Amino acid sequence: MSPDACFPGQSIDLGLGDMLLAYSDGLTEASNKHEEFYGDDRLSELLPQLRGLSAEAAGMRIVSEIQRFIGREPPSDDLSLILLKRVE
């Protein structure tokens, strides 16, 4: 990071049970043997299925789905994610 970098701030309110997902481009740009990206649409379809799961279980489910999608292909990038869930 550059010492002169400036990033805008933003705040959001998480309700009880709400989750916040932050991820690197390696998640949506994970590619399979057909050179297709996992993409935003697949991720958007997966997210509602994570309701009711713990943050750990939801994160593991996301990683599992990415691994299933890419199959035996070697990762093309890092896969980083942070998942926060409000529990109280």
Secondary structure, 3 states (H helix, E strand, C coil): CCCCCCCCCCCCCCCCCCEEEEECHHHHCCECCCCCECHHHHHHHHHHHHCCCCHHHHHHHHHHHHHHHHCCCCCCCCCCEEEEECCC
